[in-house]
Structure formats: structure tokens, C-alpha cells
Amino acid sequence: MQHKITDLIEPDNGCEGFAEGEEPSVTLILDDGRKIKVYDKLAYQMGWDAGSSISDEDIEKYGR
């Protein structure tokens, strides 16, 4: 099943940035209200942004 991404939330780490070795993540807000956290780089590579869709299989495989 496909789910529409209604919003994408990126953390604001301010001046401190990310800790050494920490990979930036984003939270995908889905049309059914679920919030799925994925790595930022992966979301970019897969084209996941507000208005695009994500499958149950990808959520299971990549969601954290």
C-alpha cells in the first residue's frame, strides 16, 4: 500500500550542529497520521518529500 507524505520535519540543531558520527534524520508525516523517522540522505535519494508517496515495504525497511 502507498501512503502520501503530507509533511517533512527536519530537526533544528542550531549552532551546535550534529554530534560527531551522528547522521541527520528527518520525520515523514503520513496521510494516516503516522510519523516515520528516516535518514535525511536516504529521503533525498528516494525522493521522499511533501506530496510524494512511500510504500509499506519502504516504511518497514527504512523506518527507524
C-alpha positions in Angstrom: 0.0 0.0 0.0 1.2 3.5 -0.8 0.9 6.4 1.7 1.2 10.1 0.8 3.8 12.2 2.7 1.9 15.3 3.9 4.8 17.0 5.7 8.5 16.6 6.4 10.1 17.8 9.6 13.8 18.5 9.8 15.4 19.0 13.3 16.9 22.3 14.0 20.2 21.6 15.7 21.1 25.3 15.9 24.8 26.3 16.3 25.8 23.0 17.7 25.0 21.0 14.6 25.1 17.3 14.8 27.3 15.2 17.2 30.3 13.5 15.6 29.2 10.4 13.8 25.5 11.3 14.0 23.7 11.0 10.7 21.0 13.7 10.2 17.4 12.3 10.1 14.0 13.7 9.1 10.5 12.8 10.2 8.0 12.0 7.4 4.3 12.7 8.4 2.0 10.4 6.5 -1.6 10.8 5.4 -2.7 8.4 8.1 -1.1 10.4 10.9 2.0 8.2 11.3 5.4 9.7 11.8 8.3 7.8 10.3 11.9 8.8 11.0 14.4 8.1 8.2 17.9 9.3 7.4 18.0 12.6 5.6 20.3 11.4 2.9 18.0 8.4 2.2 14.9 10.6 2.0 16.7 12.8 -0.6 17.9 9.8 -2.6 14.4 8.2 -2.6 12.7 11.5 -3.5 10.6 11.4 -0.3 9.2 14.9 0.3 5.8 16.5 1.0 3.4 15.4 -1.7 5.3 12.2 -2.7 4.4 8.7 -1.6 6.1 5.9 0.3 5.2 2.2 0.3 4.5 0.0 3.4 7.6 -2.0 2.3 9.8 1.0 2.3 8.5 2.1 5.7 9.2 -1.4 7.1 12.7 -1.5 5.5 13.9 2.0 6.2 11.9 3.5 9.1 13.6 3.9 12.4 
